């Protein structure tokens, strides 16, 4: 299960979906970073009938706000 799961399919809107280039733009990263996040289980693709790799852009934006690294000791 990804760290940032997508909403259920019935909750998705077409306007909130984008390809890897749009996802990278929303996150402020390169498309390769989106692929790394997917490989590491941080995010997941939206699976539709045509099997085009699409991403839920609000989920990508939320994932981008979490900075990498270890938390500071308390």
ABEGO torsion letter per residue (X at the ends): XBABBBBBAAABBAAABBBAAAAAAAAGBBAAAAAAAAAAGABBBBBBAAGBBBBBAAAAAAAAABBBEBBBBX
